[in-house]
Each structure stands twice: as C-alpha cells, then as structure tokens.
Amino acid sequence: MTIGSNKRGETIGELFKSWFKDSDEPLEKKIILAHYRVKSSIGRISSYLDKLERRDRELFQQIVEALMQKDERKAKMYAREVAELRKMAKQLITAKYALEQVALNLKTFLLFGSATKEISTIIGIMNEAVKITKSVGIDTWVDLQAAIRELQAAIDVGVAGYDLELDVGEQLHPRAVRGR
C-alpha cells in the first residue's frame, strides 16, 4: 500500500474528487434524500431537547432542595448549570424550527416544483443549523452536512434535467456584434 491511498488503491485526491463528482441521480431523488436526513436530524434534536428538559427538571429540583437546606452556594452552582442548559436548549429549538422550515420547503419543492433560488435559501438555513448542532450532536451535524452536499450537487447539476445556461448576446443588434 502506498502513502496516500486507500484499500482500493485510490489516492486521497481521487477519493476527495469522487465525493464531489456529479452523479446521474435525478434532482428529485437528491431532494428526497435531503428531506429524509433533515427529518431524522429534527428527530435527534427533539431527543436532545427531551434529555435537556429532564436534566433541567432534575437540577431545578436540586436547587429547591439546596435552598430549603439554606445552602446558597450549591443552589447558585445548580442555577448556573440550569442557565447553561436553557441556553443550549434555546439554540437547539432555533435549529429545530429552522430545519422544520427547511423540511417544509423541500416537501413543497417535491410536490409543486420550484426554482434553484429556493434551494439556495434552504442551504443557507441549513448551514446556520449546522453551526448550532456541531457542538451538541455530531451525528446530527454529519447528517445535515450530507444533506447540504446532496442539495448543492443538485444545484450544480441543474434543476430537473435542465441546463441553466444564459443566452447572453444572442439578441444584440447586428452593428453591435460587428463592432467587436
């Protein structure tokens, strides 16, 4: 085995290029896969939020018990942790709502069709959600990254099999063309 190659004999550069190579998959399939990944990410975020909520209740109960025992130092420590949990929960709720909007837009795109501009907006929203989820759930982060790559590849290939080419200069006046 040579340096910079994997088990199949591909170099790292070839492997990297294969990740971004245009595929023959239709746009609809890529959108369906992205929609599935977004929905699974929403489910994971909901699970994280449930865990945070349970931990929040436990810590709040410990704050109450510490205050009843007149141990303010312990109560303040628990209160700081509750504040951190709530801050994290707020960020996750924001990401969850953003991803729900993305899922709705993808579903609308599948049902009614749309333009590349909407997918670009969706990718922007997803990039913001990726930033939020990176520190909380690596599995969610990985799924969202994959969904973004699929959507970006769909844009690069073109919408629904149509090339997005501009016919610039075809309607110019004949004198303007001759003047070059």
C-alpha positions as a Markdown table, in Angstrom:
| # | Residue | x | y | z |
|---|---|---|---|---|
| 1 | Met | 0.0 | 0.0 | 0.0 |
| 2 | Thr | 1.4 | 3.4 | -0.9 |
| 3 | Ile | 1.2 | 6.5 | 1.1 |
| 4 | Gly | -2.0 | 8.5 | 0.4 |
| 5 | Ser | -4.0 | 5.6 | -1.0 |
| 6 | Asn | -6.8 | 3.5 | 0.5 |
| 7 | Lys | -7.7 | -0.2 | 0.3 |
| 8 | Arg | -9.0 | 0.1 | -3.3 |
| 9 | Gly | -5.8 | 1.8 | -4.5 |
| 10 | Glu | -7.3 | 5.3 | -4.9 |
| 11 | Thr | -5.3 | 8.2 | -3.8 |
| 12 | Ile | -6.7 | 10.7 | -1.3 |
| 13 | Gly | -7.1 | 13.2 | -4.1 |
| 14 | Glu | -9.1 | 10.7 | -6.2 |
| 15 | Leu | -11.3 | 9.9 | -3.2 |
| 16 | Phe | -11.9 | 13.5 | -2.5 |
| 17 | Lys | -12.8 | 14.2 | -6.1 |
| 18 | Ser | -15.3 | 11.3 | -6.1 |
| 19 | Trp | -17.2 | 12.9 | -3.2 |
| 20 | Phe | -17.9 | 15.9 | -5.4 |
| 21 | Lys | -18.4 | 14.2 | -8.8 |
| 22 | Asp | -21.7 | 14.8 | -10.5 |
| 23 | Ser | -23.9 | 11.8 | -10.2 |
| 24 | Asp | -26.6 | 10.6 | -12.5 |
| 25 | Glu | -29.2 | 10.7 | -9.8 |
| 26 | Pro | -32.2 | 12.9 | -10.6 |
| 27 | Leu | -32.8 | 16.0 | -8.6 |
| 28 | Glu | -36.0 | 14.6 | -7.1 |
| 29 | Lys | -34.1 | 11.7 | -5.6 |
| 30 | Lys | -31.5 | 14.0 | -4.1 |
| 31 | Ile | -34.2 | 16.2 | -2.6 |
| 32 | Ile | -35.9 | 13.1 | -1.1 |
| 33 | Leu | -32.7 | 12.0 | 0.5 |
| 34 | Ala | -32.0 | 15.5 | 1.8 |
| 35 | His | -35.6 | 15.7 | 3.2 |
| 36 | Tyr | -35.1 | 12.3 | 4.9 |
| 37 | Arg | -31.8 | 13.5 | 6.5 |
| 38 | Val | -33.4 | 16.8 | 7.7 |
| 39 | Lys | -36.3 | 14.9 | 9.2 |
| 40 | Ser | -34.0 | 12.5 | 11.0 |
| 41 | Ser | -32.0 | 15.4 | 12.3 |
| 42 | Ile | -35.1 | 17.1 | 13.6 |
| 43 | Gly | -35.9 | 13.8 | 15.4 |
| 44 | Arg | -32.5 | 13.7 | 17.0 |
| 45 | Ile | -32.7 | 17.4 | 18.1 |
| 46 | Ser | -36.1 | 16.6 | 19.7 |
| 47 | Ser | -34.5 | 13.8 | 21.5 |
| 48 | Tyr | -31.7 | 16.1 | 22.7 |
| 49 | Leu | -34.3 | 18.6 | 23.8 |
| 50 | Asp | -36.1 | 15.9 | 25.8 |
| 51 | Lys | -32.9 | 15.0 | 27.6 |
| 52 | Leu | -32.1 | 18.6 | 28.3 |
| 53 | Glu | -35.6 | 19.1 | 29.7 |
| 54 | Arg | -35.3 | 16.1 | 32.0 |
| 55 | Arg | -31.9 | 17.3 | 33.3 |
| 56 | Asp | -33.3 | 20.8 | 33.7 |
| 57 | Arg | -36.2 | 19.5 | 35.9 |
| 58 | Glu | -33.7 | 17.4 | 38.0 |
| 59 | Leu | -31.4 | 20.4 | 38.5 |
| 60 | Phe | -34.2 | 22.7 | 39.3 |
| 61 | Gln | -35.4 | 20.2 | 42.0 |
| 62 | Gln | -31.9 | 20.2 | 43.4 |
| 63 | Ile | -31.9 | 24.0 | 43.5 |
| 64 | Val | -35.1 | 23.9 | 45.5 |
| 65 | Glu | -33.7 | 21.3 | 47.9 |
| 66 | Ala | -30.4 | 23.3 | 48.3 |
| 67 | Leu | -32.4 | 26.4 | 49.1 |
| 68 | Met | -34.5 | 24.6 | 51.6 |
| 69 | Gln | -31.3 | 23.4 | 53.3 |
| 70 | Lys | -30.0 | 27.0 | 53.1 |
| 71 | Asp | -27.0 | 26.0 | 51.0 |
| 72 | Glu | -26.9 | 29.0 | 48.7 |
| 73 | Arg | -23.5 | 28.1 | 47.2 |
| 74 | Lys | -24.8 | 24.8 | 45.9 |
| 75 | Ala | -28.0 | 26.4 | 44.7 |
| 76 | Lys | -26.1 | 29.0 | 42.7 |
| 77 | Met | -23.9 | 26.3 | 41.2 |
| 78 | Tyr | -27.1 | 24.4 | 40.1 |
| 79 | Ala | -28.6 | 27.6 | 38.8 |
| 80 | Arg | -25.6 | 28.3 | 36.6 |
| 81 | Glu | -25.9 | 24.8 | 35.1 |
| 82 | Val | -29.6 | 25.3 | 34.5 |
| 83 | Ala | -28.9 | 28.6 | 32.8 |
| 84 | Glu | -26.4 | 26.8 | 30.5 |
| 85 | Leu | -28.8 | 24.0 | 29.7 |
| 86 | Arg | -31.6 | 26.5 | 28.9 |
| 87 | Lys | -29.2 | 28.5 | 26.7 |
| 88 | Met | -28.3 | 25.3 | 24.8 |
| 89 | Ala | -32.0 | 24.3 | 24.6 |
| 90 | Lys | -32.8 | 27.7 | 23.1 |
| 91 | Gln | -30.2 | 27.2 | 20.4 |
| 92 | Leu | -31.4 | 23.7 | 19.6 |
| 93 | Ile | -35.0 | 24.9 | 19.4 |
| 94 | Thr | -33.9 | 27.6 | 17.0 |
| 95 | Ala | -32.2 | 25.0 | 14.9 |
| 96 | Lys | -35.2 | 22.7 | 15.1 |
| 97 | Tyr | -37.6 | 25.4 | 13.9 |
| 98 | Ala | -35.2 | 26.3 | 11.1 |
| 99 | Leu | -34.9 | 22.6 | 10.0 |
| 100 | Glu | -38.7 | 22.2 | 10.1 |
| 101 | Gln | -38.9 | 25.2 | 7.7 |
| 102 | Val | -36.3 | 23.5 | 5.5 |
| 103 | Ala | -38.3 | 20.2 | 5.6 |
| 104 | Leu | -41.5 | 22.1 | 4.6 |
| 105 | Asn | -39.7 | 23.9 | 1.8 |
| 106 | Leu | -38.2 | 20.6 | 0.5 |
| 107 | Lys | -41.6 | 18.9 | 0.7 |
| 108 | Thr | -43.2 | 21.9 | -1.2 |
| 109 | Phe | -40.5 | 21.6 | -3.8 |
| 110 | Leu | -41.2 | 17.9 | -4.3 |
| 111 | Leu | -45.0 | 18.5 | -4.5 |
| 112 | Phe | -45.1 | 21.6 | -6.7 |
| 113 | Gly | -41.6 | 22.1 | -8.1 |
| 114 | Ser | -39.7 | 25.3 | -7.7 |
| 115 | Ala | -36.6 | 27.1 | -8.6 |
| 116 | Thr | -32.9 | 26.8 | -7.7 |
| 117 | Lys | -33.2 | 30.1 | -5.8 |
| 118 | Glu | -35.3 | 28.3 | -3.1 |
| 119 | Ile | -32.8 | 25.5 | -2.7 |
| 120 | Ser | -30.1 | 28.1 | -2.2 |
| 121 | Thr | -32.1 | 29.7 | 0.6 |
| 122 | Ile | -32.7 | 26.2 | 2.1 |
| 123 | Ile | -28.9 | 25.5 | 2.0 |
| 124 | Gly | -28.3 | 28.8 | 3.8 |
| 125 | Ile | -30.7 | 28.0 | 6.6 |
| 126 | Met | -29.3 | 24.5 | 6.9 |
| 127 | Asn | -25.7 | 25.9 | 7.2 |
| 128 | Glu | -26.9 | 28.0 | 10.1 |
| 129 | Ala | -28.4 | 24.9 | 11.7 |
| 130 | Val | -25.2 | 23.0 | 11.1 |
| 131 | Lys | -23.3 | 25.7 | 13.1 |
| 132 | Ile | -25.6 | 25.3 | 16.0 |
| 133 | Thr | -25.7 | 21.5 | 16.1 |
| 134 | Lys | -22.0 | 20.9 | 15.7 |
| 135 | Ser | -21.2 | 21.3 | 19.4 |
| 136 | Val | -24.3 | 19.4 | 20.5 |
| 137 | Gly | -24.7 | 16.4 | 18.3 |
| 138 | Ile | -22.1 | 15.2 | 15.9 |
| 139 | Asp | -24.5 | 12.6 | 14.3 |
| 140 | Thr | -27.0 | 15.4 | 13.5 |
| 141 | Trp | -24.2 | 17.5 | 12.2 |
| 142 | Val | -22.9 | 14.8 | 9.9 |
| 143 | Asp | -26.4 | 14.1 | 8.5 |
| 144 | Leu | -27.0 | 17.8 | 7.8 |
| 145 | Gln | -23.6 | 18.1 | 6.1 |
| 146 | Ala | -24.5 | 15.2 | 3.9 |
| 147 | Ala | -27.9 | 16.8 | 3.1 |
| 148 | Ile | -26.3 | 20.1 | 2.2 |
| 149 | Arg | -23.8 | 18.3 | -0.1 |
| 150 | Glu | -26.7 | 16.5 | -1.9 |
| 151 | Leu | -28.6 | 19.7 | -2.4 |
| 152 | Gln | -25.5 | 21.6 | -3.5 |
| 153 | Ala | -24.8 | 18.8 | -6.0 |
| 154 | Ala | -28.4 | 19.0 | -7.2 |
| 155 | Ile | -28.0 | 22.7 | -7.9 |
| 156 | Asp | -24.7 | 22.1 | -9.6 |
| 157 | Val | -26.1 | 19.5 | -12.0 |
| 158 | Gly | -29.1 | 21.7 | -12.8 |
| 159 | Val | -32.8 | 21.7 | -12.0 |
| 160 | Ala | -34.8 | 18.7 | -13.1 |
| 161 | Gly | -32.5 | 17.9 | -16.0 |
| 162 | Tyr | -32.5 | 21.4 | -17.5 |
| 163 | Asp | -29.2 | 23.2 | -18.0 |
| 164 | Leu | -29.2 | 26.7 | -16.5 |
| 165 | Glu | -27.5 | 28.4 | -19.4 |
| 166 | Leu | -27.9 | 32.1 | -20.2 |
| 167 | Asp | -28.2 | 33.2 | -23.8 |
| 168 | Val | -26.3 | 36.4 | -23.5 |
| 169 | Gly | -25.7 | 38.5 | -26.5 |
| 170 | Glu | -27.9 | 36.5 | -29.0 |
| 171 | Gln | -30.4 | 39.3 | -29.3 |
| 172 | Leu | -27.8 | 42.1 | -29.9 |
| 173 | His | -28.2 | 44.4 | -32.8 |
| 174 | Pro | -26.1 | 43.3 | -35.8 |
| 175 | Arg | -24.0 | 46.5 | -35.8 |
| 176 | Ala | -23.1 | 45.9 | -32.1 |
| 177 | Val | -21.8 | 42.4 | -33.0 |
| 178 | Arg | -19.8 | 43.6 | -36.0 |
| 179 | Gly | -18.2 | 46.4 | -33.9 |
| 180 | Arg | -16.1 | 43.9 | -31.9 |
